[in-house]
Amino acid sequence: MRFTSVRVAGTDTLAVRRDEELFDLRAVDPSLPDGVGPLVEGGEALLARASAAAQNATTKARIDEAGVSYRPLIERPGKILCIGRNYAAHAREGGAEPLSYPDVFFRAATSLVPHRGTLIRPRVSDKFDYEGELVFVIGRRARHVRREDAFGFIAGYSIFNEGSIRDYQRRATQWTMGKNFDGTGAFGPDLVTSDELPDGADGLKLTTILNGQLMQDGNTHDFIFPVAEVVAILSECMTLEPGDVVLTGTPAGVGYARNPPVFMKPGDRVEVAIEKVGTLRNSVADEA
């Protein structure tokens, strides 16, 4: 299933993408929640009800996508956890050797923008970089999870463009400031449930295209720390809860490592595509 969080005629609702068309699931079952966040937090029984509604949706529930406003897939996750330098080639293009233990940092919900939304270049910097990433969403409470059990704790996968303000990222040893400017992280459009993809979303092509030019061309098979290992490492430290979002890192080809550097600017169009997951599209504008 492919669930998404949308706004139709000013009303938030939960939708499903089926055969490239959108259907309003609350028009089928009004008791369903109005977005993917509360859907995942509601557990497996609620997901099963949403799946049943998706299968029963008729043309009466169909939504014209042209009139839809997308919302960040999960608008206020309990945690947004990010894995840094998880592709060896990306680590090396930044001057570092591949890690033996992952860099982990947080993003804030105020940094999120939706599919087809506008990424905001902050007024204090013109070093606004793109980072296409696979995301996974936790579906069950997880603590001290073994690698071999990890996939059972994942509700599904999505896409992120983790816009980074490179000069602020490098002002300190911690990356928090450069990764959390308002409106710099695009998230969506769909939550693709785990049964639709290979275990751990392994072997999927990931590309980032800026103004029609291919900038990143990677594959999730190249993770240094695959999804199952990330779940095990994180849950060794903290309890992962339904609706928590985990970014898995970006492949080589980011803007700051190019000669000359390439940064996003107002008027740009950027697309992050992941095989079998979808395409996340955004424009760029300056902060008002």
DOFI-818455 format. One record per residue (C-alpha): residue number from 1; residue in three letters; x, z, y. Coordinates in steps of 0.5 Angstrom, whole numbers, plus 2048, in hexadecimal, padded with zeros to 3 digits. Layout:
! DOFI-818455
<n: NUM; res: ALA; east: X; up: Z; north: Y>
...
END
This chain:
! DOFI-818455
<n: 1; res: MET; east: 800; up: 800; north: 800>
<n: 2; res: ARG; east: 802; up: 7FF; north: 807>
<n: 3; res: PHE; east: 7FF; up: 804; north: 80C>
<n: 4; res: THR; east: 800; up: 804; north: 813>
<n: 5; res: SER; east: 7FE; up: 808; north: 81A>
<n: 6; res: VAL; east: 7FA; up: 804; north: 81F>
<n: 7; res: ARG; east: 7F5; up: 804; north: 825>
<n: 8; res: VAL; east: 7EF; up: 800; north: 825>
<n: 9; res: ALA; east: 7EB; up: 800; north: 82B>
<n: 10; res: GLY; east: 7EE; up: 806; north: 82E>
<n: 11; res: THR; east: 7ED; up: 80A; north: 827>
<n: 12; res: ASP; east: 7F2; up: 80C; north: 822>
<n: 13; res: THR; east: 7F1; up: 80A; north: 81B>
<n: 14; res: LEU; east: 7F5; up: 809; north: 814>
<n: 15; res: ALA; east: 7F6; up: 802; north: 812>
<n: 16; res: VAL; east: 7F8; up: 7FF; north: 80C>
<n: 17; res: ARG; east: 7FB; up: 7F8; north: 80C>
<n: 18; res: ARG; east: 7F9; up: 7F4; north: 806>
<n: 19; res: ASP; east: 7FA; up: 7EC; north: 805>
<n: 20; res: GLU; east: 7FD; up: 7EC; north: 80C>
<n: 21; res: GLU; east: 7F7; up: 7EF; north: 80F>
<n: 22; res: LEU; east: 7F5; up: 7F6; north: 812>
<n: 23; res: PHE; east: 7EF; up: 7FA; north: 810>
<n: 24; res: ASP; east: 7ED; up: 800; north: 813>
<n: 25; res: LEU; east: 7EC; up: 805; north: 80E>
<n: 26; res: ARG; east: 7E8; up: 80A; north: 812>
<n: 27; res: ALA; east: 7E3; up: 805; north: 812>
<n: 28; res: VAL; east: 7E3; up: 805; north: 80A>
<n: 29; res: ASP; east: 7E4; up: 80D; north: 80A>
<n: 30; res: PRO; east: 7E3; up: 811; north: 810>
<n: 31; res: SER; east: 7E6; up: 817; north: 80D>
<n: 32; res: LEU; east: 7ED; up: 814; north: 80D>
<n: 33; res: PRO; east: 7F2; up: 816; north: 812>
<n: 34; res: ASP; east: 7F3; up: 812; north: 818>
<n: 35; res: GLY; east: 7FA; up: 810; north: 817>
<n: 36; res: VAL; east: 800; up: 810; north: 812>
<n: 37; res: GLY; east: 803; up: 817; north: 814>
<n: 38; res: PRO; east: 7FD; up: 81B; north: 812>
<n: 39; res: LEU; east: 7FC; up: 816; north: 80C>
<n: 40; res: VAL; east: 802; up: 818; north: 809>
<n: 41; res: GLU; east: 802; up: 81F; north: 80B>
<n: 42; res: GLY; east: 7FB; up: 81F; north: 807>
<n: 43; res: GLY; east: 7FF; up: 81E; north: 800>
<n: 44; res: GLU; east: 7FE; up: 81A; north: 7FA>
<n: 45; res: ALA; east: 7F6; up: 81B; north: 7FA>
<n: 46; res: LEU; east: 7F5; up: 818; north: 801>
<n: 47; res: LEU; east: 7FA; up: 813; north: 800>
<n: 48; res: ALA; east: 7F6; up: 811; north: 7F9>
<n: 49; res: ARG; east: 7EF; up: 811; north: 7FD>
<n: 50; res: ALA; east: 7F2; up: 80C; north: 803>
<n: 51; res: SER; east: 7F5; up: 808; north: 7FD>
<n: 52; res: ALA; east: 7EE; up: 807; north: 7FA>
<n: 53; res: ALA; east: 7EB; up: 806; north: 801>
<n: 54; res: ALA; east: 7F0; up: 800; north: 802>
<n: 55; res: GLN; east: 7EE; up: 7FD; north: 7FC>
<n: 56; res: ASN; east: 7E6; up: 7FE; north: 7FE>
<n: 57; res: ALA; east: 7E7; up: 7FB; north: 805>
<n: 58; res: THR; east: 7E3; up: 7F5; north: 806>
<n: 59; res: THR; east: 7E3; up: 7F0; north: 80C>
<n: 60; res: LYS; east: 7DF; up: 7F5; north: 810>
<n: 61; res: ALA; east: 7E5; up: 7FA; north: 811>
<n: 62; res: ARG; east: 7EA; up: 7F4; north: 813>
<n: 63; res: ILE; east: 7ED; up: 7F5; north: 819>
<n: 64; res: ASP; east: 7F0; up: 7EF; north: 81E>
<n: 65; res: GLU; east: 7F7; up: 7F1; north: 81E>
<n: 66; res: ALA; east: 7F7; up: 7ED; north: 825>
<n: 67; res: GLY; east: 7F3; up: 7F3; north: 828>
<n: 68; res: VAL; east: 7F7; up: 7F9; north: 825>
<n: 69; res: SER; east: 7FC; up: 7FD; north: 828>
<n: 70; res: TYR; east: 801; up: 800; north: 823>
<n: 71; res: ARG; east: 803; up: 807; north: 823>
<n: 72; res: PRO; east: 80A; up: 80A; north: 821>
<n: 73; res: LEU; east: 808; up: 80A; north: 819>
<n: 74; res: ILE; east: 809; up: 812; north: 819>
<n: 75; res: GLU; east: 808; up: 814; north: 820>
<n: 76; res: ARG; east: 80B; up: 81C; north: 820>
<n: 77; res: PRO; east: 80E; up: 81D; north: 819>
<n: 78; res: GLY; east: 811; up: 824; north: 818>
<n: 79; res: LYS; east: 818; up: 821; north: 817>
<n: 80; res: ILE; east: 81B; up: 81A; north: 819>
<n: 81; res: LEU; east: 822; up: 81B; north: 815>
<n: 82; res: CYS; east: 827; up: 815; north: 816>
<n: 83; res: ILE; east: 82D; up: 813; north: 811>
<n: 84; res: GLY; east: 833; up: 811; north: 815>
<n: 85; res: ARG; east: 838; up: 80C; north: 813>
<n: 86; res: ASN; east: 835; up: 80A; north: 80C>
<n: 87; res: TYR; east: 837; up: 803; north: 80B>
<n: 88; res: ALA; east: 83F; up: 803; north: 80B>
<n: 89; res: ALA; east: 840; up: 7FC; north: 80F>
<n: 90; res: HIS; east: 83C; up: 800; north: 815>
<n: 91; res: ALA; east: 840; up: 806; north: 814>
<n: 92; res: ARG; east: 847; up: 802; north: 814>
<n: 93; res: GLU; east: 844; up: 7FD; north: 81A>
<n: 94; res: GLY; east: 843; up: 804; north: 81E>
<n: 95; res: GLY; east: 84B; up: 806; north: 81C>
<n: 96; res: ALA; east: 849; up: 80B; north: 817>
<n: 97; res: GLU; east: 84A; up: 80B; north: 80F>
<n: 98; res: PRO; east: 844; up: 80C; north: 80B>
<n: 99; res: LEU; east: 842; up: 813; north: 80A>
<n: 100; res: SER; east: 842; up: 817; north: 804>
<n: 101; res: TYR; east: 83C; up: 81B; north: 807>
<n: 102; res: PRO; east: 837; up: 818; north: 80C>
<n: 103; res: ASP; east: 836; up: 81A; north: 813>
<n: 104; res: VAL; east: 82F; up: 81D; north: 814>
<n: 105; res: PHE; east: 82C; up: 81D; north: 81B>
<n: 106; res: PHE; east: 825; up: 81E; north: 81E>
<n: 107; res: ARG; east: 820; up: 81A; north: 822>
<n: 108; res: ALA; east: 81A; up: 81C; north: 826>
<n: 109; res: ALA; east: 813; up: 819; north: 826>
<n: 110; res: THR; east: 814; up: 818; north: 82D>
<n: 111; res: SER; east: 819; up: 812; north: 82C>
<n: 112; res: LEU; east: 814; up: 80E; north: 827>
<n: 113; res: VAL; east: 810; up: 808; north: 829>
<n: 114; res: PRO; east: 80C; up: 804; north: 825>
<n: 115; res: HIS; east: 80C; up: 7FD; north: 822>
<n: 116; res: ARG; east: 80B; up: 7F8; north: 828>
<n: 117; res: GLY; east: 80C; up: 7FD; north: 82D>
<n: 118; res: THR; east: 812; up: 7FD; north: 832>
<n: 119; res: LEU; east: 819; up: 800; north: 831>
<n: 120; res: ILE; east: 81B; up: 804; north: 837>
<n: 121; res: ARG; east: 822; up: 803; north: 83A>
<n: 122; res: PRO; east: 823; up: 809; north: 83E>
<n: 123; res: ARG; east: 825; up: 809; north: 845>
<n: 124; res: VAL; east: 82C; up: 80D; north: 844>
<n: 125; res: SER; east: 82F; up: 808; north: 83F>
<n: 126; res: ASP; east: 82F; up: 800; north: 83E>
<n: 127; res: LYS; east: 832; up: 802; north: 837>
<n: 128; res: PHE; east: 82C; up: 801; north: 833>
<n: 129; res: ASP; east: 82D; up: 7FF; north: 82C>
<n: 130; res: TYR; east: 829; up: 7FD; north: 826>
<n: 131; res: GLU; east: 82A; up: 800; north: 81F>
<n: 132; res: GLY; east: 825; up: 7FD; north: 819>
<n: 133; res: GLU; east: 824; up: 802; north: 814>
<n: 134; res: LEU; east: 81F; up: 803; north: 80E>
<n: 135; res: VAL; east: 81B; up: 80A; north: 80E>
<n: 136; res: PHE; east: 818; up: 80E; north: 809>
<n: 137; res: VAL; east: 813; up: 813; north: 809>
<n: 138; res: ILE; east: 812; up: 819; north: 805>
<n: 139; res: GLY; east: 80C; up: 81A; north: 802>
<n: 140; res: ARG; east: 80D; up: 821; north: 7FE>
<n: 141; res: ARG; east: 810; up: 827; north: 800>
<n: 142; res: ALA; east: 817; up: 827; north: 7FE>
<n: 143; res: ARG; east: 81C; up: 82C; north: 7FD>
<n: 144; res: HIS; east: 823; up: 82C; north: 7F8>
<n: 145; res: VAL; east: 821; up: 825; north: 7F6>
<n: 146; res: ARG; east: 825; up: 822; north: 7F0>
<n: 147; res: ARG; east: 827; up: 81B; north: 7F1>
<n: 148; res: GLU; east: 823; up: 818; north: 7EB>
<n: 149; res: ASP; east: 81D; up: 81B; north: 7EE>
<n: 150; res: ALA; east: 81D; up: 819; north: 7F5>
<n: 151; res: PHE; east: 819; up: 813; north: 7F5>
<n: 152; res: GLY; east: 813; up: 817; north: 7F3>
<n: 153; res: PHE; east: 813; up: 81B; north: 7FA>
<n: 154; res: ILE; east: 813; up: 814; north: 7FE>
<n: 155; res: ALA; east: 80C; up: 812; north: 800>
<n: 156; res: GLY; east: 80F; up: 80B; north: 803>
<n: 157; res: TYR; east: 813; up: 807; north: 807>
<n: 158; res: SER; east: 813; up: 804; north: 80E>
<n: 159; res: ILE; east: 818; up: 801; north: 814>
<n: 160; res: PHE; east: 81B; up: 804; north: 81A>
<n: 161; res: ASN; east: 81F; up: 801; north: 81F>
<n: 162; res: GLU; east: 823; up: 807; north: 821>
<n: 163; res: GLY; east: 825; up: 805; north: 828>
<n: 164; res: SER; east: 82B; up: 809; north: 82A>
<n: 165; res: ILE; east: 82E; up: 80A; north: 831>
<n: 166; res: ARG; east: 836; up: 809; north: 82F>
<n: 167; res: ASP; east: 839; up: 80D; north: 835>
<n: 168; res: TYR; east: 835; up: 813; north: 835>
<n: 169; res: GLN; east: 836; up: 813; north: 82D>
<n: 170; res: ARG; east: 83D; up: 813; north: 82E>
<n: 171; res: ARG; east: 83D; up: 819; north: 834>
<n: 172; res: ALA; east: 83E; up: 81E; north: 82F>
<n: 173; res: THR; east: 83F; up: 81F; north: 827>
<n: 174; res: GLN; east: 838; up: 820; north: 826>
<n: 175; res: TRP; east: 834; up: 819; north: 827>
<n: 176; res: THR; east: 82D; up: 81D; north: 829>
<n: 177; res: MET; east: 82D; up: 81A; north: 830>
<n: 178; res: GLY; east: 82E; up: 813; north: 82E>
<n: 179; res: LYS; east: 829; up: 813; north: 829>
<n: 180; res: ASN; east: 823; up: 816; north: 82D>
<n: 181; res: PHE; east: 822; up: 813; north: 833>
<n: 182; res: ASP; east: 81A; up: 812; north: 834>
<n: 183; res: GLY; east: 817; up: 80B; north: 831>
<n: 184; res: THR; east: 81E; up: 809; north: 82E>
<n: 185; res: GLY; east: 81C; up: 809; north: 826>
<n: 186; res: ALA; east: 817; up: 804; north: 824>
<n: 187; res: PHE; east: 813; up: 806; north: 81D>
<n: 188; res: GLY; east: 80E; up: 802; north: 819>
<n: 189; res: PRO; east: 80A; up: 7FE; north: 818>
<n: 190; res: ASP; east: 808; up: 800; north: 811>
<n: 191; res: LEU; east: 809; up: 806; north: 80C>
<n: 192; res: VAL; east: 80A; up: 802; north: 805>
<n: 193; res: THR; east: 809; up: 806; north: 7FF>
<n: 194; res: SER; east: 80F; up: 807; north: 7FA>
<n: 195; res: ASP; east: 80B; up: 804; north: 7F5>
<n: 196; res: GLU; east: 80C; up: 7FD; north: 7F9>
<n: 197; res: LEU; east: 813; up: 7FD; north: 7F9>
<n: 198; res: PRO; east: 819; up: 7FE; north: 7F4>
<n: 199; res: ASP; east: 81C; up: 806; north: 7F3>
<n: 200; res: GLY; east: 81F; up: 808; north: 7F9>
<n: 201; res: ALA; east: 81D; up: 801; north: 7FD>
<n: 202; res: ASP; east: 824; up: 7FF; north: 7FA>
<n: 203; res: GLY; east: 826; up: 7F8; north: 7FB>
<n: 204; res: LEU; east: 822; up: 7F6; north: 801>
<n: 205; res: LYS; east: 825; up: 7F1; north: 806>
<n: 206; res: LEU; east: 825; up: 7F4; north: 80D>
<n: 207; res: THR; east: 826; up: 7F0; north: 813>
<n: 208; res: THR; east: 825; up: 7F1; north: 81B>
<n: 209; res: ILE; east: 824; up: 7EB; north: 81F>
<n: 210; res: LEU; east: 825; up: 7EC; north: 827>
<n: 211; res: ASN; east: 822; up: 7E6; north: 82B>
<n: 212; res: GLY; east: 822; up: 7E2; north: 825>
<n: 213; res: GLN; east: 829; up: 7E3; north: 823>
<n: 214; res: LEU; east: 82B; up: 7E7; north: 81D>
<n: 215; res: MET; east: 82F; up: 7ED; north: 81E>
<n: 216; res: GLN; east: 82F; up: 7F1; north: 818>
<n: 217; res: ASP; east: 82E; up: 7EE; north: 811>
<n: 218; res: GLY; east: 82F; up: 7F4; north: 80C>
<n: 219; res: ASN; east: 82C; up: 7F6; north: 805>
<n: 220; res: THR; east: 829; up: 7FD; north: 803>
<n: 221; res: HIS; east: 82E; up: 7FD; north: 7FD>
<n: 222; res: ASP; east: 834; up: 7FE; north: 801>
<n: 223; res: PHE; east: 832; up: 805; north: 803>
<n: 224; res: ILE; east: 837; up: 80A; north: 802>
<n: 225; res: PHE; east: 832; up: 80F; north: 801>
<n: 226; res: PRO; east: 82C; up: 80C; north: 7FD>
<n: 227; res: VAL; east: 825; up: 80F; north: 7FF>
<n: 228; res: ALA; east: 825; up: 814; north: 7F9>
<n: 229; res: GLU; east: 82C; up: 817; north: 7FB>
<n: 230; res: VAL; east: 829; up: 818; north: 802>
<n: 231; res: VAL; east: 823; up: 81B; north: 7FF>
<n: 232; res: ALA; east: 828; up: 820; north: 7FB>
<n: 233; res: ILE; east: 82C; up: 821; north: 801>
<n: 234; res: LEU; east: 827; up: 823; north: 806>
<n: 235; res: SER; east: 823; up: 827; north: 801>
<n: 236; res: GLU; east: 829; up: 82B; north: 800>
<n: 237; res: CYS; east: 829; up: 82E; north: 807>
<n: 238; res: MET; east: 822; up: 82D; north: 809>
<n: 239; res: THR; east: 81B; up: 82D; north: 807>
<n: 240; res: LEU; east: 818; up: 826; north: 807>
<n: 241; res: GLU; east: 811; up: 825; north: 809>
<n: 242; res: PRO; east: 80B; up: 820; north: 808>
<n: 243; res: GLY; east: 80C; up: 81B; north: 80E>
<n: 244; res: ASP; east: 813; up: 81D; north: 810>
<n: 245; res: VAL; east: 817; up: 816; north: 811>
<n: 246; res: VAL; east: 81E; up: 814; north: 80F>
<n: 247; res: LEU; east: 822; up: 80F; north: 812>
<n: 248; res: THR; east: 827; up: 80C; north: 80D>
<n: 249; res: GLY; east: 82C; up: 809; north: 812>
<n: 250; res: THR; east: 82E; up: 802; north: 815>
<n: 251; res: PRO; east: 832; up: 7FC; north: 812>
<n: 252; res: ALA; east: 838; up: 7F9; north: 816>
<n: 253; res: GLY; east: 837; up: 7F4; north: 81C>
<n: 254; res: VAL; east: 835; up: 7F9; north: 821>
<n: 255; res: GLY; east: 836; up: 7F7; north: 828>
<n: 256; res: TYR; east: 83B; up: 7FC; north: 82B>
<n: 257; res: ALA; east: 840; up: 7FA; north: 825>
<n: 258; res: ARG; east: 83F; up: 7F3; north: 827>
<n: 259; res: ASN; east: 844; up: 7EF; north: 82C>
<n: 260; res: PRO; east: 842; up: 7EF; north: 831>
<n: 261; res: PRO; east: 83D; up: 7F4; north: 830>
<n: 262; res: VAL; east: 835; up: 7F2; north: 82F>
<n: 263; res: PHE; east: 830; up: 7F7; north: 832>
<n: 264; res: MET; east: 829; up: 7F7; north: 833>
<n: 265; res: LYS; east: 826; up: 7F5; north: 83A>
<n: 266; res: PRO; east: 81F; up: 7F5; north: 83D>
<n: 267; res: GLY; east: 81B; up: 7EE; north: 83A>
<n: 268; res: ASP; east: 81F; up: 7EE; north: 834>
<n: 269; res: ARG; east: 81B; up: 7EE; north: 82D>
<n: 270; res: VAL; east: 81E; up: 7F1; north: 827>
<n: 271; res: GLU; east: 81B; up: 7F1; north: 820>
<n: 272; res: VAL; east: 81D; up: 7F5; north: 81A>
<n: 273; res: ALA; east: 81B; up: 7F2; north: 813>
<n: 274; res: ILE; east: 81C; up: 7F5; north: 80C>
<n: 275; res: GLU; east: 81A; up: 7F1; north: 806>
<n: 276; res: LYS; east: 814; up: 7F3; north: 803>
<n: 277; res: VAL; east: 812; up: 7F8; north: 808>
<n: 278; res: GLY; east: 811; up: 7F4; north: 80E>
<n: 279; res: THR; east: 813; up: 7F3; north: 815>
<n: 280; res: LEU; east: 813; up: 7F7; north: 81B>
<n: 281; res: ARG; east: 813; up: 7F4; north: 822>
<n: 282; res: ASN; east: 814; up: 7F6; north: 829>
<n: 283; res: SER; east: 816; up: 7F4; north: 830>
<n: 284; res: VAL; east: 81B; up: 7F8; north: 835>
<n: 285; res: ALA; east: 819; up: 7FB; north: 83C>
<n: 286; res: ASP; east: 81D; up: 7FF; north: 841>
<n: 287; res: GLU; east: 81A; up: 806; north: 842>
<n: 288; res: ALA; east: 816; up: 806; north: 848>
END
